[in-house]
């Protein structure tokens, strides 16, 4: 989960306000949207011009006033200015990783490229520079900015190999036409520009999320305010773009084909996940190695186990009742189908897939490559799962028939988890309750108990998930499961409140991370409360470093999760060094102690922090 300066309610309110304005005053809405879209560029290029002006001013000062440049050198102000310029320029240089996947060539796959060329020409769309196959049941057009914020885009068409397996050639044409429609000359140029800017600023915000330089932090503060505001205000247009892209797909194929493509994607994606991938991963419980390559198996599964019409109809009926979340600009399936056809088409599996028609014999090479990559990336996880399943079943056999009071807390936890996975939720339910009675802070037990209860339709599960989400590792799943449970019961206000509560918890985790990212002279330091064994290891590590003299230890006061302490080590340097900062980094790297430890040298740039440590803490060496 991630979040910005906006709360969930504020985001939704702005979206709804923008939608009303777009409907009642479309010209005013588009004008305000264009100004808001331009604001990001104004700030970026304003910072750049200010830096260039400052650099130019320094050069001019050097030629026009020798006294001024000598004053700046003497007071070391010139180095401060040059450092500020460098840091901000680096902050502006945001690099984005290009999309990954199997790169297709025109010579190898002429049939596919002929389809892309024909659709691109009819749409007058921007040039597609790369066509990539990936392993998702999806398709997308991605503009990769080679110069980061400053653009120079390369356009990637990304097609999911599984999507080619489940759609007919006509349906796949519709999907590609929809994606190319976002880059189309037939599409409103303004709409297309806003669509690309919207995705661009989201990427920029994601890149600044973990940046640590103060220049990046300055720009991040702006984008934390700007990016979600622009995302919310442009939401109405972004959703309209999806309808326009659907209309383009219908015009280049037919409304019925575009509708059937939508229906088949919505129906077969969960079918493949639940019936194939879940069962494939499940075989790790029995087999030490995958019994067959995954994508070879997927091709065979779709050929031998096409979903039944009744099952597909049930899946589509469920999707037709679903309301889209404001995190997704795609309209609901029901709204998209109403804009295309009068009657919802029947979902059917194709007799000849787009993969067979367009990839031909070369598709075998793609399948082998994806199998190789998957096994390479997931082999270790497969072995770990197999080992876990074997140990869990052995533990289950040992504990069956035992008195629960005779089991240790850990054995009871392992017994509950094994029963949940390999027997039934009903057998695991009382075991997890016993875990919680023994230890009310057992958040893993609270999570599993919550899931079991919600799957049984019991609201009590929400209480347990609310506790579980206070664990960072359980927050994402707790948020999703609780939210979906409430949506399925048409309790939309409660669902939004639940999601907001999860975002608030994420805020706490992010604030805790910021507290642990560094230490400054503004921080409050106090006498350390450190485990004696940990202190012993710390002192031993410092004694092993010949350049470390006397050492003091203090503890940083933190607001969030004080049970996870932050310690600051101050030391006197032994010897003469050209850079105390490099020495400080070397000492920190060689500590080898788990936990949050920062190091400050009594000489060099961190001496003010080191002096506070010496004053507030205690000497340990």
N, C-alpha and C positions, 0 to 999 in steps of 0.2 A: 504494500500500500504506500502511496505517497500523497503528499498534500501541500497546500500553498497557504497564503495568508487568508484565503476565503474559507468560511465554513461551508458545509454541505447545503445548509438552508440558504445562505447568502448566494451561493452559486445558482441554486435552483430559482431563487427569486429573480436574479438578474436574467437568467435564461427566459423565464416566463415574461418578464417585462419587455425584453428584446423581441420576443415572438409577437407580443401585442403591438409593439411599435411597428414591426415589419408589416403586420397585417393592416394597421390603420393608417400609418404614414410611411409608405415604402421608400419614398425619395429621401425623407429625413433620416430614416434608418440607414440607408446605403451611404449617405454622406457621412454620418457619424461613424459608421463602420470603417469607411475608407480612411478617415482621420485617425481612428484608433489603430488601424493596421499600420499606418505610416509612422505612428509614434515610436515604435520599436526601432525603426531605421533612423529616425531623427536622433534618438538618444545614442545609438551606436556610432553613427557618423559624427555626431556632436562631440562625443568623447574623443574620437579619432582626430578630428580637426583641432580640438583643444590641445591634444598632445603634440600634434605637428606644430601648432602655433607656439607652444611652450618651447619645443626644441629649436624652432626657428628664432625665437626670442633670445635664447641662450647663445646661439651662434652670432646673432647681431650684436649682443652685448659684448662678446669677446672681441669683435672688430671695433666697436664704437667706444667702449669704455674699458680700458685695461684695469682701472681701479676697481670697477664693479666685479669683473671676473676674478681678480685677485682676492677680493673680499669673500666671494662665494667659495673660492678654493680654500681660503684660510679657515673659514667657519665650517667647511665641509658641506655647505648647503648645496653645492652643485651636485655632489654625489647623491644627496637625498632626492633632488629633482630628477636626476637621470635614473635613479632607481625607481622612482614613482612612474616615470614614463615607461620604463621597461616592464614593470609589473602590470600596468594597465594594458599595454600592448599585448602581453602574453595572455591576459584575461580575455581580450577580444578575439584571440586566435583559438577558437573552439574547433576541435577536430571531431568529425563524425566518422564512424566506421561504416564502410560500404556494406550493402546487403551481402550475405553469404549464401552459397548454394552451388549447385552444379551449373556451370555456365554453358549455355547452348550455343552452337555455331550454326550458321546458315548452311554450311556444306553438309553437316551431319543430319540436320533436321529441316530439310527444305519445305516439307508440307506444313509444318507449324509456322515457319517464317512467311510462307505465302499467305497464310491466314492473317498474320499480324500486319503484313504489308498492305493487304487489301483493306483491312479495317482502318489502318492508319491513314491511308490515302483518302478514303471516303470521309473520314472524320476531320481530315486536315490537322491531325494531332501533332504534338511535338515529337521529335525524333526519339525513338527508343534506342539507347546506346548499348544496353545489355539485356539479355533475356536469361533469367535464372530459374532453375527448378529447385524447389526446396521440399521439405518433408511434411508440410502442413496441408490440411484440406482447406485451402483458401487460395486467393489470388490478390495481388495488389500492385499498384504502381508507386514506386518510391523515387523521389528526387534526392539524389545524394549531393550535397554541396561540397565541392572539392576545396573551396576556400573558406569553409566554415560559415560564419555569419555573413561573409561577403559574397556567398553564392557560387556561381559558375557550376551549375547543376549538371549532373549526368543522370539520365532517366533510366530506371530499371523497371522492367516488367517481371514480376515474380509470380510464378505459377506453381501451385502445389502439385507434386506428382500424384498424391492420392486423389486430388480433384480430377485430374485427367482420367483416373481409373473409374470414377463413378458417374461422370457426365458423358453424354453423347457429343459428337463433334458440333452439332448445331447448338446445344446448350453451352458448350465451352466457348463457342464464338460469342454467345450472348454475354458470358462472364467477362471475356477479354474486352468486348466492346464497352461494357460498363466501366471497366478500369481505365481504358484509353479515353473514355468520355471525359474523365477528370482533366485530361491534358488537351482536350479537343479544341480546335478552332471553331467548331460549331457550338461548343459550350460557351456561355457568356465569359468573355475574357476577364471581366471583373470577378465573377464567381470563381473562376479557375485560379486567379491570383490570390484571392482570399483563402481558398482551399490550401494552396501551397504555403502561404504565409502562416496559416494556422498550424500546419504540421511542423513548419520550421521553428516557430517559437516554442512549441512543445519540446522539440529536440534540444534547443538551447537551454531551456529550463532544466531538462534532465541532465545535461552535461554539467551545468553549474551546481547541481545538487550536492556532489561530493567534492567540489573544488575547495582548496584550502588557502590559496593566496589571498591577501587582503584586496587585491584588485578584483578578483573573481567574486569575493564576498560583497564588494560594493555593487557590482553589476547584478549579483544574485538578488540583492534586496529589491532592486528595481523590477527584475523579472518575476520575483515572487508576487509582486503586486500586479504587474502588467499582464503576464501570460495567462493566468486564470481569468482575469477580467476580459481580455480579448477573446479567450476561448468561449466564455459564457455568452458574450455579446454576439459573437459570430455563429453561435450554435444554430440559430434559426436558418441562416443561409447555408450552413454546412449540411443540415438535414435536407434542405431543399435541393442541394447539389446531388444528394443521393437519388432523389426522385428524378432529377434531370438526367442523371447517368442511366437510370433504369429506362427512361424514355428513349434515350439514344440506343441502348441495347435492343429495345423492342423495334425501333425503326430499322436497324441493320439486320435483324433476324425476323422476328415477329413477336407480337405481344404474348402469344401463347407460348412460344419458345422461351422468352425471357422469364415468364411466370413459372414455367416448368423447371427451368434452371434454378430459380430461387427455391422452389418447393423441394427439389431433389437435394440441394445443398443442405437445407435445414433438416431434412429427414435423414439423410445418410451420414452426416457428420457424427451425430451421437450414436448412430447404429454401429459405425466402424469403431468408435471409441469404446463402447460398452461390450460389443460382441467379439471384436477382434483384439484390440490392444489390451484390454483388461485381461482377457484369457491368455494372451501371449505372455504378458508379464507374470501372470499367475503360475506359469509353468516353471518359473525359477524355484518355486517351492519344492518341486519334485526332481528337477533336472539340474545338475551342476553346470551344464553348458546349454545354451539355446539349442533346441532340437532341430531347428531349421532357421534360415535367415529370415528376418522380419518382413521385408518388403516382398520377397519371393512368396512368403506365406500369405501376405495381404492380397496379392494378385490371385492366388489360388482360392483364398477364402471368398473373395467377391465373385469369382466364377462359379464356385460350388455351393455358396450359401447366400444367394441373393435374398434381401429382406422381403418378407411377405407383404402383400398389399395392405392387409389389415393393420399390421404393425406400423407401416409407414403412415397410414391414414391417422392412426392414434398419435403419432409423433407430431404430425402437422396440426392436428386439432389442438394439441397442447401449446404449440408455438403460436397458433392463431389467437389464443387467449392471453398470451404473454404481453406485458407492457414493457417497452424499452426503458432502460435506465438513462439518466441524463449524462452518464459517463460515456455513452455510445451515441454517435451522431446518426447511426443507421436507424431509420424508422422501423416500426414493428412490421413483421411479415404481413399481417393483415392489411395494414395501410399500403404497403408496397404492392401487394397483389391487387387491391382495389383500384390502384392507379393504372393497372395494366389490363386486367380482364374482369369480366363479370362473374365468371365461375372459376373457382379454384381448381386447377388441373390435378389429376391423379399423379402421385409420385410413382415413378417406375424406373427400374434399372435399365440401362441401355443394352441392346444386343451387341452393339459394337461401340466400344468406348473411344473417347478422344485420344487416349494413349495408344490404342491399337491403330487408329486411323492416322495420327499425326507423327507418332514417334517411330512406328514400324519396328523393324528388327533392331534399330539402334536403341530402342527402349530397354532392351536387355542389358545394355551397358550401363544405362542410368540406374536400373534396378540393382545391379551388382555393386555399383559405387555407393549407393545409399545403404545397402546392406553392410558393406565394409565399414563405412563411417559409423553407422549405428552400433555395430558390434564393438568397434574400437572405443567409442565414447561410453558405452553402457556395460561393457564386459565386467568391469570391477564391481559395479552396482549389482549386476546379476549374481556374481559370486557371493557378495555380501548378503544378499537376500536369501540365497540358498543356505548359507551357513546359519543365518538367523532362524529360518524356518525349521531347520533340523534341530537346533538347540531348543527352540520354543516347544516343539512337539515332545522332546525328551523331558523338558520341564513340566509340561502338561501331564505326562504320564506319572511323573514322580509325585505331583501334588494332588492328583485325583484321589479322593478318599481320605485326604489328610484333614485334620481339624484346622480351621483357619487360624485359631489362636496359637497353634504351634508353628505357624509360618512367620518368618521375619518380614519386615516391611518390604524389603526388596523382592523376596520370593513371592509375596502376595501380589505385588505389582506385576511381576513377570507372569505369574499365573493368570491374572486378569487379562493382560494383553494377549496371551496365547489363547485363552478361552474365547476372547472376542474375535480373533482372526481365524481360528481353526475349529471352533465348535459353533457358537451362536452368540449373538448379542444378549439373548435372554439369560444365558449362563454367566456371561461376564458382568451383567448389571449389578447383582449383589456383591460381586467381588470388588468392583470399583467403588461402590458405596462404602464397603468396609475400609478400603484404602483411605477414603476421605474422612471417615470417622476417626481413624488412627492419626491422620495428618491433614488437618483442614487446608494446609498450604500445598497439598499435592495437586498442582494445577494440571498435570497430565491426566490424572484420574478425573478431575472436573471436566476436562475437554471430552474424554471418551464417554463419560456419563451423559454429558449434554447432547452429544451426537446420537447416542442410543435412544434417549428420551424423545428428541425431536423427530427422529425417524419413526417413532411410535406415535407421533402426534401430540406429545405431552409438552405443554408450555414450560414445565419445570426445567427443561433442558436449557432454556434461555438464561436462567439464573446461573447455571453452571458454566455456560459459555462466556457469560459476562465476567466471571472470575478467571476463566482460562485465558481470555484475551489480554490479561495483564502480564502474560508471558509473551515476550517478543516473538518467539518461534511459533506460537499458537494464534497470534493475532489475525493473520491473513485468513486462515481457514475458519476461525471462529466468526470473523466478519462475514465471510461469504455464506457460510451455512446458516447462521442466524438470519441474515438478510433474505436469503432465498426462502426459508421457512415462512417468514412473515409475508412475503410476496405471494407465496402459494396459497395463503389463507386470505388474500385480498386485504391485508392489514397494512396498507401502503404508508400511512403516517408513521406507524410503529416501525416499519422497515427503514424509513428514512432516518428516524431517530436512532435506531440501532446502528446504522451506518455512520451517523454523525458521532455516536459514542465511540466507535472504533477509530474514527479519524482523530478524535480527541486523545485517545490512548496513543495513537501513532505520534501525535504532537509531543507527548510526554517522552516517548522513546527518543525522538529526534532532539529534544531539549537535553536529555541525559547524554546523548552522544556529543552534543556541542560542549557540554561541561567537561567532557573527557578528551577533547581534541587538543588541548594545550593548557598552558598556565601563563599568567601574566602578573605584573606587579599590582594590578587592580584586584586580583583574587584574594579571598580571605584564607590565610593559612593558619593551622593550629597544630597543637601537639599531636604526634601520630599515635593512632590506636591500631597497632599492627600485630598480627599473629606472631608469636615468638619464633616459631619454626621458619616462617617466611622471612622474618628479620635476620635470622641466622644465615639463611641462604643468600640474602642480599649482601650482608657484610662479607661473607666468604667470596662472593663474586667481585666486590670492590677491592678486597685485599689482593686479588689476583691480577689487578691492573696496576702496573708499576708507575704510571703517570698520575695516579690518584693519591692525594695526601689526606688531610683531615676531611671528614664527611659528616654532614648533618642531614636529618630527615624530618620532613613536616608532612602534614596531610591537608589537602585542599578541601575546603568546605563546599559540598555539593548539595543541591536542593533535591535532586531526583535520585532515588535508589542509593541512599547513604550506606547501605550494606555492601555496596560495590565501591570500595574506597579508591581515592586517587592520591597517590603519594608523590612528593617532590624531593629529589635528592640534590643537595648542594655539596660541591667539593672544591678543595683547593688543588690547583694544578701543581705537579712536581716537574720542574724543568722549564725550558723556554720553548715557546711555540710560535710559529708564524700566524696560526689561526686557532684561537681558543674555541671557536665555533666547531671546527672540524674535530678537535679533541673531545668536545662535549658530545658530538654525534657518535664518535667512536666508543666513548664510555657507555652511552645509552645502548648502542647496538650489542655490546658485550655483556650486558647485565644478565640476559638469559633468564629473567624471572617473570613468571606469569602475573598478570594483573596490570593495573594502570600506573606506570612509573614515568615521571619526567625528570630530566637531569638538567641542572643549571650550574655553570662554572662561576666561581667568585671573581674570575677575570673574564673580560669580554662583554658581549652585548647583553648577556643574561645576568649580569652581576646584581642588578636591582632585585631580581627574583631570588637569587641565591642569598642575598643579605636578609631578605624576609624569612627564608627558610631557616637561616642561622639563628634569627631572633625568635621565631615562633616555635621551632622544632627542638630536636635534641641531637646531640652529637652521638654518632654510632661507630665512628672509627677515628 
